[in-house]
Amino acid sequence: MPDITLTDRDIAAIDIGSNSVRLVLYRLEGRAIWTVYNEKVLAGLGRDLPTTRKLSPEGVVMAMTALRRFAAVLEGVRPDATLIAATAAVREALDGPEFCERVAAETGLQIRVLSGEEEAQYAAMGVLAGAPLAHGVSADMGGASLELTRLNGDGVENGLTLPLGPFALADGKAFDAERIKARIDQALKPVAGQFKSERLYAVGGAWRTLAQVQMGLKSYPLKVVHQYQMSADEALETARLVAQQSAASLAKLPGVSKKRAETLPYAGLVLEALIKHLGLKQIEMSAWGVREGLLFETLDEATRTADPLLAGCTALGGRQGVAPALPGALNGWISEIVAALPEVFGEKRDAVLVSAACRLADLGARLHPDHRLELVFDQVLRAPVAGISHTERAFLASAMNARYGGAPATPQPEVIDRLLDAAAAKRARAIGLAIRLACDLSGRSPQLMANATAKVKGGDLRLTATEGYADVLLGEQTKKRAKALAEAMDLGLKI
C-alpha cells in the first residue's frame, strides 16, 4: 500500500469480495468522510469455492465487466489515490493469482489481496472510523468468511477469520438449517472464549439487510442503517424469521434483492450462533468496514483522532459560508445557559453535542426561508455523518428545529417521539433556542455577541449588555427570543 496521507482529497476504493465487487468514491474533508459515488455488482466470485476451490466462472465474467467499467470511471474522475483490495474468495481460490493478473492486464488495476488477519483488522478499523467509541467485537460477514476482531476502546486487537460466509456454509448443497447450525457451532466453539462480549458491531451487506428487515418488522421510523441498534432478543427474532423463509419469500421483503435473499438465511443462523456463543446483549450495525478501514489507516494521526461528528458538522455548516469564528463564539456565549440544564448523555457527550449544534447553527443560511426549517431538520436527522447514534441524531435535529423557530412538536414527531425521551427533547429545545437567541441578538457577529451575556441566576434568565450596547442588542426581537428560551427552561426573564 503506498505511503500517502489523505486529507481534503478525492479517494477511490475498490473492494473485490466473495459476493460483491464495489467501487466507492470518497471526498475527505479532514476527518469528515463523504461517500459521493457508490456502485456494486453482486458477482458471487466465491460461490463455487467449497466445491471447486476456484472462482465462479460466471462470477469472474461479471467481476471483469464491473472492473473494466470501474477502471473507466477512475480514468474519468482521476481521484487523488485509489485503494484496491480483494478478500476471501480471491485469497482462497486456486485461480486467485490468475484472476489478479488478468485484472491488471485488462484494466491496469493492481489488486492487494488481504490475508484473513488483515481483513479482520481493516473491518474493525472501519468500525472505529465510523463509531470511535465502539467497544466490543467486530463481526464482518462476507460471502465466504466471517472475520471476528476485538475492539478494546482504544484500538483494534488481533482478529481471526472463519469459514462461515454463506457460500462456505452452503458447500454446494441445499439449505439444511440443522446441518449448517452444527457447522457454525463447530467453528465458533473453539474461539468463542476470545470474543465474549455484550456488544457486537456487525459489518457487511448480509447484516445490513437483516437490520433492514428488522426495521420493517418494528416499523422503525429512521431508515439509517449505520449505528442502528438491536437487542439480542430483537436480533434473534429476525434471524430466526429469515432462516425459516424461502429465498423466494425473502425476495419479496422491502430492500431484499433476489441474490441477497439466497444468502440471508445463512446470515441469520450465524447471527443466532454468535448471540449464543459470545453472550451478546446488543448488536449495532456498522455501514463502515474494510474499505473505510483501508482509507482510515492512511490518515495522519491528528486527523484520525479527531471527532468524526464534529468534523462532519463543521463541514456541513461551513458550506453555508458561516464565519469560522461563529461556532466557537456561540459555544462560549450559551455555556452558562447550558450549564443550568440537566445532563442527558453524560457530561462529556453532552458537551460534544452542544459543540456539534453550534457548528450547524448556520446550516440553513442559504436555503429558502419558507422551507428552511424542514430542510435543515431533515438534513441533520439523516445526514451521512459518522460517530452519532440515532438518539443523538434526533437530539441535534430537534435542537436545529428550535434554532429555526420550529414548534416543540418538530416537523416529524413520529420519528422524534420514538427516539427521544422528554428530558432529552427539553434539553435539545433549550439549546436550539439559546443558539437562536445568540444569532439573532448579534446578527451572527462574534464581535457583537461579545458585548452581551446570558446567565441563569435565582430562577431567572438574565440578559445584560456592556455599556453603550443595550439599545443595539437588547431590542424587541431579543426580548422575544429570550422569552421563548426562558419559558422552555421554566425560568423568569430579566433584561
Phi, psi and omega in degrees: 000130183297150180275092182228151174251124186252114173206136184053051182220170172258123184237136175253142175227129175245126183242114181258096184261181181288333181248313185243154171239124191224142171245128175233131173256127181247147168247121179259128172237084188066234180277349177281123182242119182248134172273114183257344176204140184211118180223134179225156174230126177277081186282331181067043181304326184268010186299323185263000185307314183298332185259327185246345187063016179234164177292149178296124179303317178296321179296322179297318178300313181294319181295317180296320178299315180296317183290325174297318177296315181300320178298321178293320177299315181297323177298325180283316185273337177049068178294163180290332178205153179231129178248125183232124182221144173242149185243222197304315186299309181292325180297320188264342185286141177300327180262018177301312178300321178297321178297315180298320178296320180294317179300316180297317182293320186270337185234343185082359181279128180261115187268133170263119179269117183280140171288167179300319180293320178294319179299317178297317182296313183291325176298316179293322176297324176296321176301313181293328177296324181268342181212082188300339181272006184301134180213115182156233181227132173269134177231111182253110179260118172254192181291326185247344188214166174233125179254128178246134181215137176279138173248118188262008181094336179247343183175205186247130173265171182300140179242181178215164180243141181233147181280063184239024171283161182305320181292320179294321181288326180296320176055030178075009183247168177293156182294125178224103188302317184292318178297318183290320177302319180296319178295318180296314179300318181299322181281325186276323186307314183294338186247354187303325182299331180286340190236021176301132183193155175277337187233133177246135174255112189266124182240137175124155185297324180296316178297318181299321178294320175302318180296320180294324175296316181294321176302318179294320180300321183258011180051046182294134192275348185243111185272060175239114185283322184299126181065020168289138185242142175232142170288163178301321180295318178296318180295320178297318179303314181289317181300317181290326178298310184289330180291338182265352184267149172283160178301323180296319179293318180296324181295344178276348181285147179301133175082003181251112178283166181299317181290322179291327180298330180291329184261346187297319179301324178294318179298323179296318180292322179294318180296318178301317180291322178297318178300318182290312188280329183264352181070036184290146174242336184218139175240127178242133182277141172237120175279355180255138182210229188302313182302312181291330176295317176299316180294316183299323181299330185277350179287148176290164188301317182297319179291319183297325184270358177289156180283121183293330178293312180294321178296317179295317179293324176298316181294316179297312180294323182294335180293343180270006179078022180297141177300129183305331183276348187295312181303316179295320179295319178297314182302317178291319185293323183269002189301321181286331174294312181298321181298337180274355182267144176297145177292152178236309184256004187101151189305311184293316182289323176302319181295320178297317182291324175296316178298320177297317179298320179295327178289337180265003190300333180250022184300331182265010188303323185252019177261157181297130184300333179288340184236003187303312185301308183294322182291317178295315180304311183293321181295317180293320181296327188238009183300142179282057179259139181270170174071035182214128179284167179295323177297320179292327174300313179297323179297309181293321178297321179293322177296318180290330174300314178291322180301326180259021170086017181285159179287160180304331183293337184068161181294339182227072183298332180294335176274308186295317181296333180281330188257338190235130177278174187297321181295317179293320179297321180293317179296316180300316181296318180297318179296316178297319179291327177294319177295320178298316178300312182296317181293316183284328177297321188255358188064025181066025178261116178302327181293315178292321181302325182294348181263012174223153178226153177230128180223156174250119184208134176059035179079010181235151165270122186243122177252133176224158178230151177292163185303132179089355183246357184301312181295329183283320190257335188249049181274196186297319181294320178298317179299321180296314180294319181294323179297318179297319179293314181301318180294322180294333181260006181059044181241160166280177182226130174228125180240000000 
